[in-house]
């Protein structure tokens, strides 16, 4: 363990992030360039994300399955836009069992093609629809510039793939899952995302339309934290997914896909973290409460450890996730810094005086120093601690929402636009869709259209072209 | 859906298995030869296996993480026996992002090499030990003869990898996890496995010793259903996993690895299945109770559906996993056959008479026909159904144990040995270890040494060589 301080976010946001990920033992660099090892503390966050999402998927009628990692290379070329999007990013298996393969196989970058092939086999009748399947899987995309959690060659995600009898049902599903993501982000991760449709330029390769949830990071850059795609009949036609409808007419299905990945852990780090390190929302934290015993003499140790162990058992019985830090080779002060850096929402301290007085000391991770510290009678902990965890969860969401809202600016001209995306945060502005202008903005400023504000009423004037439009878009530099 | 009967096990065990896996919609063939799609019903079994095992891993102090899929080819060659074992089975990525790689990457067939590399980086001091990490992952082995669940190019498993300060601790861990597997198999899957050590010939490539749990299938063949390896310092030396001990001396760690895969689903199918199809143990069945409404007229439908829906809600509230089969396009008889084939432990029927009388009809999957059917007052279902599920769980274990014990034969000469492994089941016999004789037996009979009986007392005479020995071994043809 290394007691050196992290760089502050103001000094170097990028280095703050990289060092935090390593030192909080969330992830590490694998031997292969751009690949990641997710360490136990990071994986425990992902397991909590999985539980929270999987419950929502099952509540909306989905089931899980597992489709293969290896896909014949020719499959990737069947949907024209899909292959253009993914061909540059493929990892290719050319040899198996010591011999060169007749047809190379790609390691899945996403599974529309192979799942489409299976759906074509499984679906015959309208009675087989809808098919609502999700898988938790690893995928590989050959990225050049990588960053732990945010962009790695291999990453972990879930990908939902659904097939429907009608366009309306498929669109409804696309929107339903977008809302599931937004609800999860807000209520579990305390990440106040903005859901909306992507532009034509930014949509998924092969989709009719793509929706995303966009999150604002602590440096005000945007991060796409989950996507939901309406695929129309594009993949159904490319992979021959057909069904006999109630009138015995053969029709192509309408399909969707939607995914959220380990990238979301990066979003959590950069939404909540401060200069001391990580701040984890209680709902997803591997440990919600860390217990630190404080004693100097051996005669103090016994009563302190007895009290703190009993408290831990009591908290675990309440389904609260705890960690008792009973290391003897480091000081309590070291432990405080260590668990602050690792973002545990609440710290509980017990010293000899607390044992005598029947009190506990609690320190909130989200409120540094004295203001976040309180002393309570130990007797009431079963009520006080769950309440405090709820308060912290709500406070994190409140703070992140405030930060986001403070850094979104409406503009009506390109000079202001440039000033905002360069120095202040996100732009929210009337926008007349135009691929070329969108490309020009990206070239000029590196800002991209994040997504459109949903359900806009009325009309306005495009900040760039002065044309009338009914669309409002968010623009920002992104990860 | 297809109403054709399965082949009986006596007619063609192999075809019975293959068709059952497909028709129960457990798995399907993927486009790439030898790869598998695990369909939702099969994956739900795997999820239940995961839950049962993961709880046991965590209770024994393990945590989960995720290590990368892609491993530099050179890593595989660092442990001499390991590379000899796995080189013929590797899938190799030679191209990434459109260019040929400087060093080819292998798709992990198992992760000792890459995990060893990370442990070498993470472990410095005795205070860092033990490291007790598991991962749930997919692996790829280029198999020539494949069979759904039992042997596929890609499969799903967990692999635990631990590092310890002493040999004794590592051996203890190896045995602990073997016992975890045996306990899981017996008490969750009702598969009465025999745990024990493998022979030198059959051990894992790179291990000092390998332990396995061996299960007897319905055709009396053996199936290795999980393995636990004591790796000594072999991988620690190959990958430089060292620590400073309490005396400040640099030492190599002692490591273990242990795994159980989707192959176990095959073991469950072939332990319990009958000519009507699958029989799933209640503890791991995706649906423990299927509810079938029975009515002819529209006037009957309302009250029947109301009663059965209320019953379903009541069962779900008891944490019982249920499926209400409300399909209208098929008959109740079709549903009975369908769910029998899919192995649901208990069927609950409700007809208009049951609504009137306040009764329910229950049919046990493990006892076909009238003997397995009973009529109960609906009022007592909260107690009766959980009890019945426990009874079924115990009955399956009892039946499988009886079948196993009835098909293990002690022999004292090679003629009897051949007769047993060819026609009757497993041999249990005194065995004087000898690699060449073991190879000869395999060549003569295709039977292999499955594992040794643990804790044998006394001595006996080897059935083949007549030499004195203190070992007793199981031999059988295996999957």
Contacts between the chains, C-beta under 8 A, distances in Angstrom:
chain1	res1	chain2	res2	distance
A	28	B	118	6.7
A	28	B	121	7.4
A	28	B	122	7.8
A	30	B	67	7.3
A	30	B	68	4.2
A	30	B	114	7.0
A	30	B	118	7.6
A	31	B	68	7.8
A	31	B	71	7.3
A	31	B	72	5.8
A	31	B	75	7.1
A	31	B	114	6.5
A	31	B	117	5.7
A	32	B	68	6.3
A	32	B	70	5.0
A	32	B	71	7.2
A	32	B	72	6.3
A	32	B	105	6.1
A	35	B	68	4.3
A	35	B	69	8.0
A	35	B	70	6.1
A	36	B	68	6.9
A	37	B	65	7.1
A	37	B	66	7.0
A	37	B	67	5.5
A	37	B	68	6.5
A	37	B	118	5.6
A	38	B	65	5.9
A	38	B	66	4.2
A	39	B	65	5.6
A	40	B	63	3.9
A	40	B	64	6.5
A	40	B	65	4.8
A	40	B	133	6.3
A	42	B	65	7.8
A	43	B	63	7.7
A	43	B	64	5.3
A	43	B	65	4.8
A	43	B	66	5.6
A	44	B	63	7.1
A	44	B	64	7.4
A	46	B	66	7.8
A	47	B	64	6.7
A	63	B	40	3.9
A	63	B	43	7.7
A	63	B	44	7.1
A	64	B	40	6.5
A	64	B	43	5.3
A	64	B	44	7.4
A	64	B	47	6.7
A	65	B	37	7.0
A	65	B	38	5.9
A	65	B	39	5.6
A	65	B	40	4.8
A	65	B	42	7.8
A	65	B	43	4.8
A	66	B	37	7.0
A	66	B	38	4.2
A	66	B	43	5.6
A	66	B	46	7.8
A	66	B	138	7.9
A	66	B	156	6.3
A	67	B	30	7.3
A	67	B	37	5.5
A	68	B	30	4.2
A	68	B	31	7.8
A	68	B	32	6.3
A	68	B	35	4.3
A	68	B	36	6.9
A	68	B	37	6.5
A	68	B	154	5.7
A	69	B	35	7.9
A	69	B	69	7.8
A	69	B	107	7.6
A	69	B	138	5.8
A	69	B	140	6.9
A	69	B	154	5.3
A	70	B	32	5.0
A	70	B	35	6.1
A	70	B	91	7.3
A	70	B	140	7.3
A	70	B	153	7.3
A	70	B	154	6.7
A	71	B	31	7.3
A	71	B	32	7.3
A	72	B	31	5.8
A	72	B	32	6.3
A	75	B	31	7.1
A	87	B	98	7.5
A	88	B	97	6.3
A	88	B	98	5.7
A	89	B	97	6.3
A	90	B	95	7.8
A	90	B	96	7.5
A	90	B	97	7.4
A	90	B	98	7.7
A	91	B	70	7.3
A	91	B	93	5.0
A	91	B	95	7.3
A	91	B	96	4.8
A	91	B	97	7.9
A	91	B	105	7.8
A	92	B	93	6.4
A	92	B	94	6.8
A	92	B	95	4.1
A	92	B	96	7.2
A	93	B	91	5.0
A	93	B	92	6.4
A	93	B	93	5.3
A	93	B	94	7.8
A	93	B	107	6.8
A	94	B	92	6.8
A	94	B	93	7.8
A	94	B	94	4.6
A	94	B	95	6.7
A	95	B	90	7.8
A	95	B	91	7.3
A	95	B	92	4.2
A	95	B	94	6.7
A	95	B	104	7.8
A	96	B	90	7.6
A	96	B	91	4.8
A	96	B	92	7.2
A	96	B	142	4.4
A	96	B	153	7.7
A	97	B	88	6.3
A	97	B	89	6.3
A	97	B	90	7.4
A	97	B	91	7.9
A	97	B	142	3.4
A	97	B	143	8.0
A	97	B	144	7.0
A	98	B	87	7.5
A	98	B	88	5.7
A	98	B	90	7.7
A	98	B	142	7.8
A	104	B	95	7.8
A	105	B	32	6.1
A	105	B	91	7.8
A	107	B	69	7.6
A	107	B	93	6.7
A	107	B	107	7.3
A	114	B	30	7.0
A	114	B	31	6.5
A	117	B	31	5.6
A	118	B	28	6.7
A	118	B	30	7.6
A	118	B	37	5.6
A	121	B	28	7.4
A	122	B	28	7.9
A	127	B	329	6.5
A	133	B	40	6.3
A	137	B	138	7.9
A	138	B	66	7.9
A	138	B	69	5.8
A	138	B	137	7.9
A	138	B	138	7.0
A	140	B	69	6.9
A	140	B	70	7.3
A	142	B	96	4.4
A	142	B	97	3.4
A	142	B	98	7.8
A	144	B	97	7.0
A	153	B	70	7.3
A	153	B	96	7.7
A	154	B	68	5.7
A	154	B	69	5.4
A	154	B	70	6.7
A	156	B	66	6.3
A	329	B	127	6.5
